[in-house]
Amino acid sequence: MQASGMGSCDSSRLRVRPRLWASVAIVLLATSASAQTAGVPRDVDGRPDFTGIWQSLSGAEFGLEPHPGSTDAPASLGVIDGDSIPYQSWALEKRKQNLASRESSDPQTKCFTLGTPRGIYYPEPFQIFQRPRDLTLLFEFGHSVRTIHTNGSAHPEGPLDQWLGDSRAHWDGDTLVVDVTEFNDQTWLDRVGNFHSDALHVVERWRLLDANTIEYKAQLDDPKVFTQPWSITVLLYRRREPGVQLIENYCYTHEYDEFYPYPKEATR
Amino acid sequence: MRSLVIAMAVVLLPVAVAGQRQDDWREKTVSVVAAGSWTGPRTPDGQPDVSGHWSNTIGNHNTLEGRLSDPVGGVPYQPWAKARQEEFQAHLEDPTRPEYVEPLARCAPGGPTKSFLWHGYEIRQYPGYVLFLFDSGTRVIRLGDPVHLPAALKLWNGDSRGRWEGNALVVDVANNNSKSRFARTGEFVSDEAHVVERFTFDPGGRFTYQATYTDPVTLTRPFTITIPNRRVTPQTPQDGWNNITFPVVFDPKSGPHPPDIEAYERTCVENNTGHGEVAAPGG
């Protein structure tokens, strides 16, 4: 877990009288919502500018919960708030089945669109293009595109079965708060079988800690699968190699690439 | 007053939509925008602002017929390449080999040119970039950096390097894997093909797409494809093909907004492991 750094304080150490506590809390809340982070890039409207190529080093893709190292995954403290994902009992069983069959059933192995939030912490870069009206996220994996709307629009009439969901956002000071709904039930959350249903509801909080680091928080709620909402926190780092750029990788075409060399003069 | 405005909008909107039928929006002739200076709005970084939803106005990917502007008669193939194109066309309905299945039917990107003969699409602009979001695949045009990727990288949509010349976006496309076809009739080029595209915009909501292909492997001379395009607006009739948008619903708390449109998530999965849909002859 990463310390959020924003609005976080240990109230037990504040030696203030109870009657003062409410007003202190109000001041702290107001400060956290309106404080501007110094030294971060800003767009034409003065909003934090997330433009750039980003990638997680969190290892979340190998398992969101704390886990030891294995032959195909590095050890990790996990990225969830708490020790385990609060699954309903049937869903815990389903996750075990997913893990056992993951070589064929993980949507990632079929190069399907990774979904939200998996696409964010999957260990390949993605690029953010930002305008005042929206953010466009282009993922190198599968070259898929997610739009986060920041123009005051609401979710379209649902239900919609979308791989990346429908993202509508507003600014809370320097934090971009994204409400994501309208999911399908086809994506997983990592490669060890953590999953969700089409009732998934994600609330993301994006914040630049400095010019080259994004703090990404996501709360996941799904009344069909979990007993209560739970959260993750990962950091995203700017890819800064000189000349770095995304390279088109339509992963799902690889299984039939071999059938499409351009026709050659040599005949069969 | 505010409720009156809303009431009027509710009354007027269906009339406006009903006043323009799809038959009127599609066209039978090719309108060509002349090259010149740009007189319309600009993006904050100074590009001609052409962002928004667009579609071709004539033709589709069933055939290249009518889209070849130089020469007009057909792709100037070397004889062996012509024979291979005809072989693909003959098997479109009878794909007895995997390579006869049209790649787009498997959700592969359409390649630099075919994407403009298919569904409507969206243009988004940023400092240093123009993005084309298609229903199957996305193109990133990099501005101000003319150096292409290493030649070993061959891509479905190629590597696109662009610059603005007045009202025209001029794009040089290399690194083509040339696995896509130009149409269901099977036209193709080799992975040595080089493409120069000119997107010539009229601020009134039109642009002409011209792509000139050079390929010493399959062609006897270069050829040019011309595709007319038109802006898709909230008044454009919705048909699920050229106009794939839906009206945006705004949060009332965010204040008044002019009518706006969006496209649903563009994720092609239905056909990505199977045969997919094939075209009827002449369809």
Chai-1 contact restraints between the chains, C-beta under 6 A:
chainA,res_idxA,chainB,res_idxB,connection_type,confidence,min_distance_angstrom,max_distance_angstrom,comment,restraint_id
A,V44,B,P44,contact,1.0,0.0,6.0,A-B,restraint_1
A,T113,B,T267,contact,1.0,0.0,6.0,A-B,restraint_2
A,F129,B,Y126,contact,1.0,0.0,6.0,A-B,restraint_3
A,H143,B,T138,contact,1.0,0.0,6.0,A-B,restraint_4
A,V145,B,T138,contact,1.0,0.0,6.0,A-B,restraint_5
A,G152,B,F250,contact,1.0,0.0,6.0,A-B,restraint_6
A,G152,B,D251,contact,1.0,0.0,6.0,A-B,restraint_7
A,G152,B,S254,contact,1.0,0.0,6.0,A-B,restraint_8
A,S153,B,V248,contact,1.0,0.0,6.0,A-B,restraint_9
A,S153,B,F250,contact,1.0,0.0,6.0,A-B,restraint_10
A,A154,B,V249,contact,1.0,0.0,6.0,A-B,restraint_11
A,A154,B,D251,contact,1.0,0.0,6.0,A-B,restraint_12
A,Q162,B,E265,contact,1.0,0.0,6.0,A-B,restraint_13
A,W163,B,T267,contact,1.0,0.0,6.0,A-B,restraint_14
A,L164,B,E265,contact,1.0,0.0,6.0,A-B,restraint_15
A,E248,B,L155,contact,1.0,0.0,6.0,A-B,restraint_16
A,Y250,B,W156,contact,1.0,0.0,6.0,A-B,restraint_17
A,Y252,B,N272,contact,1.0,0.0,6.0,A-B,restraint_18
A,T253,B,A108,contact,1.0,0.0,6.0,A-B,restraint_19
A,Y256,B,R106,contact,1.0,0.0,6.0,A-B,restraint_20
A,F259,B,P98,contact,1.0,0.0,6.0,A-B,restraint_21
A,F259,B,E99,contact,1.0,0.0,6.0,A-B,restraint_22
A,Y260,B,P103,contact,1.0,0.0,6.0,A-B,restraint_23
A,Y260,B,K179,contact,1.0,0.0,6.0,A-B,restraint_24
A,Y262,B,S178,contact,1.0,0.0,6.0,A-B,restraint_25
A,Y262,B,F188,contact,1.0,0.0,6.0,A-B,restraint_26
A,Y262,B,S190,contact,1.0,0.0,6.0,A-B,restraint_27
A,Y262,B,D191,contact,1.0,0.0,6.0,A-B,restraint_28
A,P263,B,R84,contact,1.0,0.0,6.0,A-B,restraint_29
A,E265,B,W80,contact,1.0,0.0,6.0,A-B,restraint_30
